[in-house]
Amino acid sequence: MKLTGAQILIECLVEQGVDTVFGYPGGSVLNIYDELYKSSDRITHILTAHEQGASHAADGYARASGKVGVCIATSGPGATNLVTGIATAYLDSVPVVFITGNVNVNLIGKDSFQEADIAGITTPITKHNFIVKDVKDLAETVREAFEIARAGRPGPVLVDIPKNVTAETAEYTAEKIDTAKKETPISADAETAVEELADMIRKSDKVFLLCGGGVLLSGATDEVYRLAEMIQSPVGCTLMGVGSFPGTHPNFTGMIGMHGTRATNVAVSESDLFIALGSRFNDRVTGDVNKFCKTAKIVQIDIDAAEINKNVRTAHHIVGDVKTVLTRLLQILETSPIDMTERKQWLGAIQTLKLPVKAARHAGFSPKAILTEVQNHLPKDAIIVTDVGQHQMWAARYYSYDVPGTFITSGGFGTMGYGAGAAMGAAMAKQDRKVVLITGDGCFRMNSNELATMQHYGIPVVILVMNNGVLGMVRQWQTVFYGKRYSQTNLDRGPDFAKLADAYGLNGYSVCSLEQFDEAFEKAIQSGETAVIDCHIGCDETITPMVAPGKPITEFVLHEHEPSEAQK
């Protein structure tokens, strides 16, 4: 049958199982929005307050649902407002298809009104992008975009569609699309490499497993659990790997790197076999790469061959899906027993490095105390979303994630302003789950306009603002490295976030103690509505430990046992 380009696009989205899209209309996408209006019974469109909010919402939706997110924006400034969201998805390997409008084909390259070469702009931050100049190519292009987004190492794909293409007609034939994750067979080279890894494990006494984001993306959490139990190894994680291994498991040692735990950073440095699962070894993980993990043979398992030996030289590597590789590794290791004597001794020594968590009630109104109370009030499958900064690290460190996929954050790009959009997307994807956004006053100023979106659509997100009146992480660096010269980090200005919530027709609370917080949080959770809880904490709260950039990860400038300035 003959359809317009806009109609073909909608039908292709339905083919892919898309039921929710996020976006903001404009002149070049009006034909698309007209068809969305006609197809509102099949696809829900969420109008955000800003295109960047839409980009982060599609990202959060993808992370929470495991499906490909979809975001739509108009040409020119609408498209360029997506750039930060696209880069965020790219660095964290999130499958999102970004659909942008453009001026008519005959106007491209003529500096037309609201024209931008969005394909050129986004080439470095997408897996692939397309400009569809012929309506006959549209259906095939959209299908290919979704396949690329979800295949291998996932990531964002951009489809740029000139306005005239959405109005022209072409033959459309419906296709049944299988969107299920396809099992990746292990290659012959990988098979040999897995057998060699099994032999390395048998010959090692101090094995350490590091879980990166690739563990979650591949759905390999059960396999990691079985491996850790089988070989009795400690397990740590990167920021993107939080939730890939149960936070309450005795073998879990916490995060690695700049804000990693003492147990993890020391264990990595003392291991004799270090196995990185779906981690790309960025600078926040390794510190001084020349002094990273010097006593160990480093093994890297990653689906993306480009990441192998890019940042860290390995003794051994396997290119493949983490779940597939570990499934085969477990089969091989099960054929012969492993001597556990030395392993258990080392695991015990590493476990002694883990500091006991003091009762929150004796810690004052601190981030650790607040997050302990949050955990006490929430079910294990609640989703925690963060912005970026100190609060992000507090949420990663002071909250235990036992269910995979319950921690959503911007890791690779470190995007302030990510949280509100991502939380909306997660809440839309998992409407049976509690969703809590942990943010800071600096970050929340960047995206608080999305309160209007949450209120309008009834998207229930409980927002905790760690309000210290400063740009906390930057101030912490200024304290440690810049002689307490607090240049442009004081946020001594409005708004009153509780009153701001009220202005949007939402519940707002201002709290200064654990008792006040408990009462407000319980009300917010039980209401099933969006609420903002403004938590007034000290400006000198820190995230510890901390390693200076470029230093070995065992050289802490701030230690876990050291009180912050506010607690002295």
PyMOL commands that set and color helices and strands:
alter all, ss='L'
color gray80, all
select helices_A, chain A and resi 5-15+27-38+51-65+77-80+83-91+105-107+118-125+135-150+163-167+188-202+213-218+221-231+262-270+283-286+289-291+305-307+322-333+341-351+360-362+367-377+390-398+419-429+441-457+472-481+497-503+514-527+565-567
alter helices_A, ss='H'
color red, helices_A
select strands_A, chain A and resi 2-4+20-24+44-47+69-73+96-102+128-131+157-162+169-171+207-211+235-237+252-255+273-277+297-302+316-319+383-386+407-408+435-440+462-467+507-511+531-536+546-547+556-558
alter strands_A, ss='S'
color yellow, strands_A
deselect
rebuild
show_as cartoon
